[in-house]
């Protein structure tokens, strides 16, 4: 369990987040003005139009996932599209879709490696973009697996694929410029942070390479994003205790602190999305704000604990404020259970799969396990429902 979150190195002032044995596995350039991957609404319609946001868990590219992508590409290059295709209906149906890029990329042509120091084929960015994702959090305990070069390679590849990113940066200016995306009638800021980097020190003089969790800095960044025009602030948090379904003390404390923060009567943070634990964790409304403690893994190889291939997609439908300057509110909260089949490695949307084959015992057991974890803190009483 994480007793406390380490303070990150000083930054420049901001200018502009089914059981088994344990396996410890987590497996350019400076951006210009904010872009959008979805067609923005006309200015006259923005105030009245809500939006739907979808987020998913860790893209955990183990050696077996790399081999599968190579096989799917016919042995030349790597193709992740088939194994992730089941995410497309959920992702493409959203106005804004966020992924978690757990691992950094290797150089074109390799070498590529899985756990413990990941170097992922950069074709993953193209696959994720083709599904309809708009932005991905890149702050994780593996962000510095390949040093500064790995951060640069990853963000360069994501830029080429048209993916925005939050949580790591190539320059101080990039770190201090929030990713703001258009979604329906809203401008949504995406921020991201990690509890640590597996003991790898952040290079001296380059604190912008990865955002470490610091509550005061997160709130400051959220307020900066508001000042840059964000209607909604979403924070991706890489936190928690691996293989523990219950949110740990540090998660609970930080969720309480961040959701209580407000400026001028308006909350600073509108949604918290958790990754890292490798198992599905609870959803909960804290101080009126939805917190997803952990979405589990979206894609991962076989691990000693089969829960590492379980997860959920979070889907929140936001409604605009009734008065100028008010909070956007979640009018519908959903989770979509998913798992990973093996031989070949394939993402499975469980509600859709079970609608086609209700007698699939493994899929039924997986959905039951995910339901239990997601609803373990009473989120159904606050209106959370299972989607598909």
N, C-alpha and C positions, 0 to 999 in steps of 0.2 A: 504494500500500500504506500502511496505517496504522502508522507506526512506534511509536506509543504511544497510549494512550487519555488524553484530557484529564481532569484532576480536575474534578468538578462543584463548583459553589459550595457554601459551607458550608450544612448543613441543620440544622434543629432536631434535638435528640437523638431517636433512634427510641424510640417508646413502645410501643407495643403488641407479570427477561433473555426444415448447420445452423450455422454460424459467419457472422459478418458484421462490418460496421463497428460500432464502439462508439457507443452512444447513452447519454448520461448522463441517466437518468431513474429516478426512484424511484417513479421513476414517471414536574335535580338537586338536587345537594346532597351532603352528606357521607353515605357509606353507613352503614347500620345494621348489625346483626349479620349475619354471612355467610349467604347464601341458597344454595339449591341448585336447579338446573333439572331434576335427575333425582330420582326418589323415593328417599329414603335408606333404608338397611337398618335393620331393627329393631336396637336396641342389643345384644340378645343374640347377633345374627349377625355383628356388625361385625368381630370379631377374626378370623373364619375366611373372610371374603369378599374376593376380589381384585377387580381392576377393569381395564378397558381404556381407554386414553387415546389420542385421535387429535389431531394438530396439523397445520395446513396453513400455507402460505407467504403471501406478500404479496398483499393485495387492493389492486391498483395501478390506481386508477380514472382512466385517461387520458380525454381528450376523447372518443375513439371509444367507450369504455365508457359514458360518460355518454349519448352519443347513442343507443347501443343500448338502454340502460335506458329512455330516453324513448320510443323506438319500441315497445319491449315493453309500455309502459304506454299505448299508443295515443295518445301525444302529450300526455297529461295526467298530469303527475307523472313518476315514475321507478320502474321495477320491475326488480329485479336477480334475481328468483327463477328465471326460465327459464334465464338464462345460467349460473347456479350450481347448477342442479338435479342435475347429475351427482355432486356431492359428497354428496348426501343419504344414499345407502346406507352410505357409509363413516362419515359423521358420526353419523347416527342410530343406528348399530349400536354406538357407543361409550358407555361410562358417563360419560366426560368428553371434551368436544371444545373445542379451542382454536384460534382464528383469529389472524391478524395484521392489524390495522387500520392499514394503512400511511399512509393519508391522513386529514386532518381534514375535518369537515363544514362546508358553507356554511349560511347561514340558510335557513329554509323559504322556498321560492320562488326561491332563488338570489340572486345569480349563482353558477353552478357552473363550475369550471375544472379543467383537467388540469395537466400539467407546464408550467412548473416549480413554481408555487405552487398546490397543490391545494386545491380546495374541493368536496367530494363531496356529492351529494344524501344527506340523512340517511335516506332510505328503505333505504339499504344495511344499516343496523342491523336493520331489520325482516326483510329477506331472510335475513341471516345467522342470526338467531334462529329463523326458520321452518325452517331446515335442521337445527336441533338443536344449534348451538353454544351453549356455556355461558359462555365468557369469551374475551376477545381482548386480545392485547398491543397497546398504543397508543403505545409509545415507538419513535420512528423519526426519521430525519433530516428528516421533514416535519411533526413534531408541532407546531412553532411557525410553520408556513406562514401561518396566519391569527392569530397572536398568542395571547394568553390567551383571547380570545373564541372562537377556533377550538377550543381545548381544552375549554372549558366547553360549547360547543354539541355537540361530539362525545360527551362523557361523558353529558350530559343525554339525548341521543337514545338512547344505548346503555342507559341506565337505563330509559327508557320502553319499550324493546324487551325488557327483561328480561335483558340481557347484562351480566355482570360484566366488569371491565376491570382491567388492570395496566400500569403504565409511565408514566402521566400522572395528574395529580390537580388538583382545584380548590382544595384547602386543604392545609395542613400535616397536619392530623389525618387526612385521607383518604390522603395519601401514606404516612403512618406506620401505617396499618391494612392489614395484608396481606389480599388477596383469598383466602379459604379456601372451598373448594367440597367438597361431598360427592360421592364417587365410589365406588360399591360399598360396601365396608366401610372406606374410608379417607377422611380429610380431607386434601385436596390444596391446598397453597398455590401460587398463580401469581404470580410476580414477573417484571418486564420492565425492560429497559435499552437505551439506544442509545449508539452511539459519539459522536454529535454531532447538530447541527441545521442543517447546511448554512451555518454561519457566522452564523446568527441568534442573537444573545445571549439567554440566559435572562433575562427581565425582573428587574431588581434588586428584591430583597425577595420574589420569588415562586419560589424554587428548586424548589418542589414541582411545578411545571407539567410537568416531564419528568425522568425518571430518566436520568442520564448514567452511563456505565460507570465504575465505581470498584470494584476487587476487594474492598477492605476494606468498603465500604458494602454490596456484594452479600452478602458473608458475614454481616455484621451483620444485614441484613434477613432472611436465611435463618434465622438463629438466633432472631430475633424471631418469625418464623412458626412455628418449632418450639415456642417458648414459648407461642404462641397456640393450640397443639393440632394443628399440621400433622403428619400421618404421612409425607407425601411433599412435597418441595419441588421445584417445576419452575420453571426460569428461562428466559425468552425473551430472546435476545440479538440485537440489531440491530447487526451487525458485519460485518467482512470487506471485501474489495475488489470493487467492482462488476465484473461480467462475468468474474471469475476463478473457475474451477471449483475450483482447489486452495485449501484454507484457507490464509490468509496467516499470517505469523509471529505477529502479534498474536493471532489466533484460537487458534493452537496453544498459545501461552504462557498465555493466559487460561484455556483449557479445562483445561490441566494444573494450573494453580493452584487453580481452583475445585473441580475434582473431587478434589483432594488434601486439601481442607479438611475437618476433622472435629472433633467436639466429644464428649468422653467416649467415644471409640471408634466413634461413629456419624457417618456422612458428613453434611455440612451440606446438600448439594445432590444430588438424586436423578436429575435429567434436565436436559439443556441443549438448547434448541431454537433454531436460528439462522435469521435472515432477513436480507434486504438485498441480497445479491449479484446477484439477478435471474436467476441460473442455478442449476441443481441442483448441490449440493456433497455431499461425502462424509458418511456416517455412520461413527462410530468409537466403540469402547469405550475410554475413557481412565480409568485407575485404577479399573477395574471399573464405571464409570458411562457410560451411553450419551450421546454428544454428536452432535447433528445440526448440522453446520456451516452448512448452508443448505438450505432446502426449496424455493428458487426462488420464482417467482411463481405464485399460484393463478389469478388472473385479471389480464389486462393487454391493452392494445391492441397493434396491430402496431408493432414497433420495428425499427430497422435490423439488429439481431441477433436472429434468430428464436429463439434459446435463451431469450429473455425471456418466451416463452409456454410454457416447460416447467417442471415442478416435481414434487414428490412430497409425498404425505401420509405422515406418520410415525405408526405405530401401535405402542404398547407395552402389553403385558399384564403387570400387576404382581401379584405374589403376596405375601400378608402374611408378616410375620416369624414365625420358628418360636418365638421367645421374646419376651416383652414388652420393648419398648424397642429392638428390633432394627431393621435396615433392611428396608424393603420391597424386593423384588428383581424385576427384569424377567425373566419366564419365557418371553416370546415377543416378538421384535422384528421388525417388518415395515415395508416401505415400499410405497406404492401410487403408481405413476407416473401423471401426468396432464399434459395439454397443453390448448391453447386453439385451437379452430377459429375461422375468421373468416367473415363474411358468411353468417349472423349470428355475432357473437362468442358462443362457447359453450364451456364447460368440458367436457373429455372425460376420463372415467376410462378410461385406455388398456387395461388388462387386460380390462375388460368390453367395450369397443368392439372390440378385436381378437378376442375370443371370438365376436362376432357377425359380424365381417368380417375374417378373418385376412389378406386380400390387400390391405388398405388400406396403401399404401406409406408415406404420410406418417406415419401413426400407428405403423407398425412402426419407422420410422427414429427417431421421437421416443422410443419406449420403449427402443430400443437406446442412444441417447445418455444417457438418464436412468440406465439400469442402469449404464453405464460410470462416470458421475460418482459415483453413490451408493456403489458398491462399490470405488472407486478406492483406498481405504486398508484393504482387506481385511476389511470388516465381515462378509462372508459366512462367514469362518472363525470369527467369534464368534456365528454363528447368525442373522444378519439374512437374511430371506427376502422375496421379492416377494409382496405380497398383492393383493387386488382389492376 
